[in-house]
Each structure stands twice: as C-alpha cells, then as structure tokens.
Amino acid sequence: MTGYPEVVLAKELGLCYASLCTVSNYSTGISKNKLTVEEVFEVINNVKKGIMNIVEDFVNYKLPKNCNCSQSLEGNIIK
C-alpha cells in the first residue's frame, strides 16, 4: 500500500502530512502461501498498542508551526 493519493490531497489543501505504517507480511510476493486476513489482523493486534501510543503522543504534542505547508500552493496558477 502507498500513501500516494493522501499526500497529494494534503498538499493541495495546504495541510501538514505524516504517515505511520506497519509491515504485515515481510515476504509478500515471495512466499508460495497466500497471506490471510487472519494473519494481517494478528499483526495489527500485536502492534495496535504501540501505534495507539504513538498517535496519542503525536496528538498531545504541541508542534511548533514553522513549516510552509499552508502556503504550498501560493503563486501557483491553475488553468
């Protein structure tokens, strides 16, 4: 999976953007066995607490707003 459409849309809206990902199958495309939904949910359940801690820390952290994300499209001309 990629973060492609989200990052472009965030840029168009002048939003800051970050991605948080986890790997659910290291051998995808290599293994002869198909990845099951159960295996994906097992990985998600194993990392869920850590991911939630990261998200909570991020939400509670007061980021200094010194980026230019909100002005990313200034001066652009769309025809």
N, C-alpha and C positions, 0 to 999 in steps of 0.2 A: 504494500500500500504506500501511497505517496501523500504528501501534503500539498500537492500542486494547486488544485483549484482554490483551496482555502487561503494560501499565501498571496495569490494574485488578487483575490477579492478583498482581503485585508488591506493590501497596498492601495487598491482603488478607493477604499473607504478612509484611508489615512490612519489605519489602526496599527498599533504595535502588535507583533505576532510572535508566538513561540510555539514549538511543537514538543510534545512529550510522547515518546514511543517505547514500546517493549517488543522484543522478539518472541514470537510464539512457536516458531519452528526453525531451528538453525539449518536444517537440511532440506528445506523446501525446494523442490525441483531436482534434488539429488537422490532422495530416498525413493525406494521402489514402492513404499507404502503410502497410501493417501493420508493426508492429515485429516483427522476427525474433528468435529465440532467439540466433542468432549475433551480432546487434547488441548484445544485452544482455550476453553473455559478453565481447564486445570491450571494452565499457565496464568491466566488472568486472575484466578483466585489466589495463586501463590504470590503475585506481585501487587495485588489490589491495595493492601495496607500501605506499602511503600509509596505507591503512586498517589494515594489519597493524602498521605503526609506531605508529599512534595507540592501537591495542588493547594493544600491548606496553608503551607508555609508561604507559597507564592501569593496567594490571595491576601494574607495578613501582612506581607512585606510592603513597606512604603517605598516604592521605586522612585528614584529621582527622575523627573520628567525632563531629560536633557537631550532627547532624540528629536529628529526631524520628521518622524513618521506622519504627523498630521499635515505637514506641508509637502508630502511626497509628490503630489501632482500639481503643485503651484507652477504656473508658467507653461504647463502643457496645453497644447491646442488639439482638440478633438474635432475632426471634420466629418 
